Amino acid sequence: MELPRPHLFVVPATLGVCGVFLAWGNPDTITLILGTLIPVLGWAGAQVFNDLFDVEVDRVKHPEWPIPSGNVSKREAVVYGLSLYAASLILAALVNVYCLAASLIGLGLATIYSYMGKIKEKGILRNFCFGMSVAACILVGSAATGKVSLLSVVVIILAALIYTSDNIIGRFPDVEIDRMMNIRTLPLRVGLKRAAEIALLLVMISVCIAMFLWLLGLHISYLPLGLLAGAALLWTNLAVLKDPERFGTLWIIHARYMSQLSLFLSFIVGVVTSAGLF
């Protein structure tokens, strides 16, 4: 169970739920559960394949992890990952063809992201591939309702920008290992400062979009939490830009993690309020 890193399941679960509510303000319980479970299973499978393709790096960075340590063989990892993928796709197919298509898109992006790590291609294209694969969790949640609203599409775009930025900064703590192993990450290609500038720009665009979602019908009750989350996201990025070596560390990544989830929870608050559920 350690391999798919269950402590991170809160990300696809939150985004899946967000997608369901954005498309259908008052969803039934079954749709809500499926809109959560399908992206979580897909995310879990993608984590397994990411570790499988990144095994050479992890032998240096995390030798205690299941695959590098030999506790899980590569064959076992493939079977495990495919089983999680299959479970996600079977459930999606049982929901509707739109959910299946959305799940295939998300799993395809996640697998490409993992494979680009294997070939040591970790530039901006891989960062964007990560952002799109995470944003696909919202698409899956919305598709589970049988419809994808304009509001859903806009939130998917801002999610892709946020998680592309997150993936760029996520490489900062490993920059020396990446340099040693000749892995072509964006920070190594353009420098930490320039990479931090790109990450900040992406977050600024996404936060600006988020602040005007009321124009698309989202109830303004999302703004208090949304403003706090957006400000926290901007602050963490500005801190990294000010001193990438000092602030491009795990604690700032965790702070961004909480800010990101809070932003998407604020959208749920807006939809739920609009639907009169509280």
C-alpha positions in Angstrom: 0.0 0.0 0.0 3.0 2.3 0.5 3.8 2.3 -3.3 0.9 4.6 -4.4 1.5 7.0 -1.5 -2.0 7.1 0.0 -1.2 10.2 2.0 -1.5 12.1 -1.4 -4.9 10.7 -2.3 -6.5 13.8 -0.8 -5.4 15.7 -4.0 -7.3 13.6 -6.6 -10.2 13.1 -4.1 -10.6 16.9 -3.6 -10.3 17.7 -7.3 -12.7 14.9 -8.3 -15.3 16.2 -5.8 -14.7 19.7 -7.1 -15.3 18.5 -10.6 -18.6 16.8 -9.6 -19.9 19.9 -7.9 -18.9 22.3 -10.6 -20.8 20.3 -13.2 -23.8 19.5 -10.9 -24.5 21.7 -7.9 -26.5 19.1 -6.1 -25.1 15.6 -7.0 -26.4 12.3 -5.7 -24.2 10.3 -3.3 -23.3 7.6 -5.9 -22.0 10.1 -8.4 -20.1 11.9 -5.7 -18.4 8.6 -4.6 -17.6 7.6 -8.2 -16.3 11.1 -9.0 -13.9 10.7 -6.1 -12.9 7.1 -6.4 -12.1 6.9 -10.1 -9.5 9.7 -10.1 -8.0 8.3 -6.8 -7.5 4.9 -8.4 -6.0 6.4 -11.5 -3.7 8.6 -9.4 -2.6 5.6 -7.4 -1.7 3.7 -10.5 0.1 6.6 -11.9 2.2 6.9 -8.7 3.3 3.3 -9.2 4.4 3.8 -12.8 6.1 7.0 -11.8 8.2 5.2 -9.3 8.8 2.4 -11.8 10.1 4.7 -14.5 12.1 6.9 -11.9 13.8 3.9 -10.2 17.3 4.9 -11.2 16.9 8.4 -9.6 15.2 6.9 -6.6 18.1 4.5 -6.0 20.1 7.6 -5.2 17.4 9.8 -3.7 15.1 7.3 -1.9 16.9 3.9 -1.7 14.5 2.8 1.0 11.4 3.0 -1.2 9.7 -0.3 -2.3 11.1 -0.6 -5.8 14.7 0.7 -5.3 15.0 -1.4 -2.1 13.9 -4.5 -3.9 10.9 -5.1 -1.6 8.7 -4.8 -4.7 10.0 -6.2 -8.1 9.5 -4.3 -11.3 7.1 -7.0 -12.5 5.0 -6.7 -9.4 4.9 -3.0 -9.8 3.7 -3.3 -13.4 0.9 -5.7 -12.3 0.0 -3.5 -9.4 -0.1 -0.3 -11.5 -2.1 -1.9 -14.3 -4.6 -3.3 -11.8 -5.2 0.2 -10.4 -5.5 1.6 -13.9 -8.0 -1.2 -14.8 -10.1 -0.6 -11.7 -10.3 3.1 -12.5 -11.2 2.5 -16.2 -13.8 -0.2 -15.4 -15.6 2.1 -12.9 -15.4 5.0 -15.4 -16.9 2.8 -18.2 -19.8 1.8 -15.9 -20.6 5.5 -15.3 -20.7 6.7 -18.9 -18.6 7.1 -22.0 -17.6 10.6 -21.1 -16.1 9.6 -17.8 -14.2 6.8 -19.6 -12.8 9.2 -22.1 -11.8 11.6 -19.4 -10.1 8.8 -17.4 -8.2 7.7 -20.5 -7.0 11.2 -21.1 -5.9 11.6 -17.5 -4.1 8.2 -17.4 -2.5 8.8 -20.7 -1.0 12.2 -19.5 0.1 10.6 -16.2 1.9 7.7 -18.0 3.6 10.1 -20.5 4.7 12.2 -17.5 6.2 9.2 -15.9 7.9 7.9 -19.1 9.5 11.4 -19.7 11.2 10.9 -16.3 12.7 7.6 -17.5 14.3 9.2 -20.6 15.6 12.1 -18.3 13.4 14.6 -20.1 12.2 16.8 -17.2 11.8 20.2 -18.8 8.7 22.5 -19.0 6.9 20.0 -21.2 7.0 17.4 -18.5 6.0 20.0 -15.9 3.0 20.9 -18.0 2.1 17.2 -18.6 2.0 16.8 -14.8 -0.2 19.9 -14.5 -2.6 18.6 -17.1 -2.7 15.1 -15.6 -3.7 16.5 -12.2 -6.2 18.8 -13.7 -7.8 15.8 -15.4 -9.1 14.7 -12.0 -11.5 17.6 -12.2 -12.5 16.6 -15.8 -13.2 13.0 -14.6 -15.3 14.3 -11.7 -17.3 16.5 -14.0 -17.7 13.8 -16.7 -19.1 11.5 -14.1 -22.1 13.7 -14.0 -22.6 13.4 -17.7 -21.8 17.0 -18.5 -18.9 19.4 -18.3 -19.8 23.1 -17.8 -17.9 26.1 -18.9 -17.1 26.8 -15.2 -15.5 23.3 -15.0 -13.4 23.9 -18.1 -12.0 27.2 -16.7 -11.2 25.6 -13.4 -9.5 22.7 -15.2 -7.3 25.3 -17.0 -6.3 27.1 -13.8 -5.6 23.8 -12.1 -3.3 22.8 -14.9 -1.4 26.1 -14.4 -1.2 25.7 -10.6 0.1 22.2 -10.8 2.5 22.9 -13.6 4.0 25.6 -11.3 4.0 23.2 -8.4 5.9 20.6 -10.4 8.5 23.2 -11.4 9.2 24.2 -7.8 9.0 20.5 -6.7 12.3 19.9 -8.5 14.2 22.6 -6.5 15.1 20.3 -3.5 16.6 17.7 -5.9 18.6 20.1 -8.1 22.0 18.7 -7.1 20.9 15.1 -7.6 19.4 16.1 -11.0 22.7 17.8 -12.0 24.7 14.7 -10.9 22.5 12.4 -12.9 22.3 14.7 -15.9 18.5 15.0 -15.7 17.3 18.0 -17.8 14.9 19.7 -15.4 13.7 23.3 -16.0 15.7 24.7 -13.0 18.9 23.2 -14.5 18.2 24.5 -18.0 17.3 28.1 -17.1 18.5 28.4 -13.5 16.6 28.4 -10.2 15.7 32.1 -10.4 14.2 32.0 -13.9 12.4 28.8 -13.1 10.9 30.5 -10.0 9.8 33.4 -12.2 8.0 31.1 -14.6 6.3 29.3 -11.7 5.2 32.6 -10.2 3.8 33.8 -13.5 1.7 30.6 -13.9 0.3 31.0 -10.3 -0.5 34.7 -10.9 -2.5 33.9 -14.0 -4.4 31.1 -12.2 -5.2 33.2 -9.1 -6.4 36.1 -11.3 -8.7 33.7 -13.1 -9.9 32.3 -9.8 -10.9 35.7 -8.5 -13.3 36.3 -11.4 -15.1 32.9 -11.5 -18.2 34.7 -10.1 -18.6 36.0 -13.6 -19.3 32.4 -14.7 -22.0 32.0 -12.1 -20.0 30.8 -9.1 -21.6 32.2 -5.9 -19.4 34.9 -4.3 -19.3 33.0 -1.0 -16.2 31.3 -2.4 -14.2 34.5 -2.3 -13.2 34.7 1.4 -11.5 31.3 1.4 -10.5 31.7 -2.2 -8.8 35.0 -1.5 -6.9 33.5 1.5 -5.8 30.5 -0.6 -4.8 32.6 -3.5 -2.8 35.0 -1.3 -1.0 32.0 0.3 -0.1 30.6 -3.1 1.3 33.9 -4.3 3.2 34.3 -1.0 4.9 30.9 -1.3 5.9 31.6 -4.8 7.2 35.0 -4.0 9.3 33.5 -1.2 10.8 31.0 -3.6 11.5 33.7 -6.1 13.2 35.8 -3.4 15.5 33.0 -2.4 15.1 29.7 -4.4 17.8 27.8 -2.5 16.4 28.7 1.0 12.7 28.5 0.2 12.6 25.9 -2.6 12.3 23.2 0.1 9.8 20.7 1.3 8.1 22.9 3.9 7.2 25.5 1.2 5.9 22.7 -1.0 3.7 21.5 1.9 2.4 25.1 2.3 1.6 25.3 -1.4 -0.1 21.9 -1.1 -2.5 23.2 1.6 -3.1 26.5 -0.3 -4.0 24.6 -3.5 -6.5 22.3 -1.8 -8.0 25.3 0.0 -8.6 27.1 -3.3 -10.5 24.1 -4.8 -12.5 23.7 -1.6 -13.5 27.4 -1.9 -15.0 26.6 -5.3 -17.0 23.8 -3.7 -18.3 26.2 -1.1 -19.4 28.6 -3.8 -21.3 25.8 -5.7 -22.9 24.4 -2.6 -24.0 27.8 -1.4 -25.5 28.5 -4.8 -27.4 25.2 -4.7 -28.8 26.2 -1.3 -27.3 23.2 0.4 -26.3 25.5 3.3 
